[in-house]
Amino acid sequence: MRLDAAKSWVTSAGEADSYVWSSRPLAGAAGLKVAGPFDGLGLRGNASSPVGAHDVAAPAAAMLGEDGRGDQVMLGIVLGWFSAMSAAMAVGLMEAATSRTVAHVTATRLEHLDTRLADLATIRAYLARMRIATDQARALLADTLAAMEAGRQDTTLRVLEVKGAAAEAATAVTDLAMRVCGGAAFRKEAGVERQFRDARAATVMAPTTDALYDFVGRALCGIDLFA
């Protein structure tokens, strides 16, 4: 078989030893080319770039599913793990942002008032919101993994929910981190600005949060996800 196609976004492009590639049914198909290094908002370590496959030879044994039915592999295998891992990344970003923010406000003093930032009730309230949102996302992730492991009836719903919920929570939590840390948050040594940038990726990474909202709504109404 020969593959001739292009992907606009491939994670670990040029670094991975192998690629899982979905395409239209193969009828004919040479050279795998990475467009260039990633240079964008956040995600500095993931090497995500466009990749083109030009007449690339692939043995039939490399096929992971029936020709033309990549949707079955995506929905039945990939989506659950991708959603869970995306949510886990979001939870990790929230944990890191919350920890760094707590460290900042407990160590930073307002010298003219002889108080810490943490002595302000408004600051503590923001921290509470960050902690609650992080714990909620972590709890949903844990329940999603439990559903996947047990093959529960609500597994599909949890898989659809967890990426959207965690991605939106990470965006909100890192936004609060930037607000609470103030001007210090814009300095790279504080570490918060990177989490702020990285957290934005999951909301627009397919399936996007908006698409997931539609899928969840369809699932609730008993409508086929791809009708």
HUGIZI-V717357 format. One record per residue. N is the residue number from 1. PSI is psi in degrees with one decimal (none if undefined). BURIAL is + if it has 24 or more other C-alpha atoms within 12 Angstrom, else -. Layout:
((N:PSI:BURIAL) (N:PSI:BURIAL))
This chain:
((1:151.7:-) (2:136.0:+) (3:128.7:+) (4:100.3:+) (5:176.5:+) (6:141.6:+) (7:131.5:+) (8:-18.4:-) (9:110.5:+) (10:119.8:+) (11:140.3:+) (12:28.1:+) (13:129.8:+) (14:-8.8:+) (15:-30.1:-) (16:150.0:-) (17:-23.1:-) (18:161.6:-) (19:139.5:-) (20:119.8:-) (21:122.4:+) (22:142.9:+) (23:173.7:+) (24:163.3:-) (25:135.7:-) (26:126.1:+) (27:-31.4:-) (28:164.6:-) (29:none:-) (30:133.6:-) (31:118.2:-) (32:121.5:+) (33:126.2:+) (34:131.0:+) (35:-34.3:-) (36:173.9:-) (37:154.5:-) (38:133.5:+) (39:95.3:-) (40:-160.4:-) (41:111.5:-) (42:-167.6:-) (43:43.2:+) (44:-23.9:-) (45:10.2:-) (46:-6.0:-) (47:48.0:+) (48:125.4:+) (49:162.7:+) (50:143.5:+) (51:134.0:+) (52:139.6:+) (53:115.2:+) (54:103.7:-) (55:46.3:-) (56:125.7:-) (57:130.4:-) (58:127.8:+) (59:150.1:-) (60:-29.6:-) (61:-15.4:-) (62:-12.0:-) (63:132.3:-) (64:-8.1:-) (65:-175.8:-) (66:138.4:-) (67:126.9:-) (68:0.1:-) (69:43.2:-) (70:-22.4:-) (71:-33.0:-) (72:-42.9:-) (73:-43.3:-) (74:-48.5:+) (75:-39.0:-) (76:-25.1:-) (77:-54.5:-) (78:-45.1:-) (79:-44.7:+) (80:-48.9:+) (81:-39.5:+) (82:-44.0:+) (83:-44.0:+) (84:-42.7:+) (85:-36.0:+) (86:-41.7:+) (87:-39.3:+) (88:-40.3:+) (89:-43.1:+) (90:-42.5:+) (91:-40.7:+) (92:-40.7:+) (93:-39.8:+) (94:-43.1:+) (95:-45.6:+) (96:-43.8:+) (97:-41.1:+) (98:-44.9:+) (99:-44.7:+) (100:-36.8:+) (101:-42.8:+) (102:-44.4:+) (103:-39.3:-) (104:-48.8:+) (105:-24.4:+) (106:-18.1:-) (107:-20.9:-) (108:130.1:-) (109:147.3:-) (110:97.2:-) (111:-37.6:-) (112:-20.2:-) (113:-9.7:-) (114:45.3:-) (115:162.5:-) (116:160.3:-) (117:-34.9:+) (118:-14.0:+) (119:-8.1:-) (120:128.7:-) (121:-35.5:-) (122:-39.1:-) (123:-45.7:+) (124:-35.5:-) (125:-40.2:-) (126:-42.2:+) (127:-39.5:+) (128:-41.8:-) (129:-40.8:+) (130:-44.1:+) (131:-43.6:+) (132:-46.3:-) (133:-39.0:+) (134:-45.1:+) (135:-35.6:+) (136:-44.5:+) (137:-40.5:+) (138:-41.4:+) (139:-41.9:-) (140:-38.8:+) (141:-45.1:+) (142:-40.1:-) (143:-36.4:+) (144:-45.3:+) (145:-38.7:+) (146:-40.4:-) (147:-42.1:-) (148:-42.8:+) (149:-38.4:-) (150:-8.9:-) (151:37.5:-) (152:159.6:-) (153:-28.4:-) (154:16.5:-) (155:-47.7:+) (156:-43.6:+) (157:-44.2:+) (158:-41.2:+) (159:-40.7:+) (160:-36.3:+) (161:-40.3:+) (162:-40.5:+) (163:-45.6:+) (164:-44.1:+) (165:-46.8:+) (166:-38.7:+) (167:-45.6:+) (168:-38.4:+) (169:-40.3:+) (170:-38.8:+) (171:-44.2:+) (172:-43.7:+) (173:-43.5:+) (174:-28.2:+) (175:-42.2:+) (176:-37.5:+) (177:-43.3:+) (178:-40.1:+) (179:-45.7:+) (180:-41.3:+) (181:-14.0:+) (182:-140.5:-) (183:-31.0:-) (184:-27.5:-) (185:-24.3:+) (186:-8.4:-) (187:135.4:-) (188:-27.2:-) (189:-21.4:-) (190:-27.4:+) (191:-11.2:+) (192:-36.8:+) (193:-31.6:+) (194:-42.1:+) (195:-36.4:+) (196:-44.3:+) (197:-46.7:+) (198:-33.9:+) (199:-22.3:+) (200:-22.0:+) (201:-42.4:+) (202:-28.9:+) (203:-26.9:+) (204:0.3:-) (205:125.1:+) (206:139.3:-) (207:129.0:+) (208:164.5:+) (209:-41.7:+) (210:-40.7:-) (211:-39.7:-) (212:-37.6:+) (213:-42.5:+) (214:-42.2:-) (215:-42.7:+) (216:-43.7:+) (217:-40.6:-) (218:-43.6:-) (219:-40.1:-) (220:-32.1:-) (221:2.7:-) (222:24.1:-) (223:136.1:-) (224:135.8:-) (225:-31.8:-) (226:25.3:-) (227:none:-))
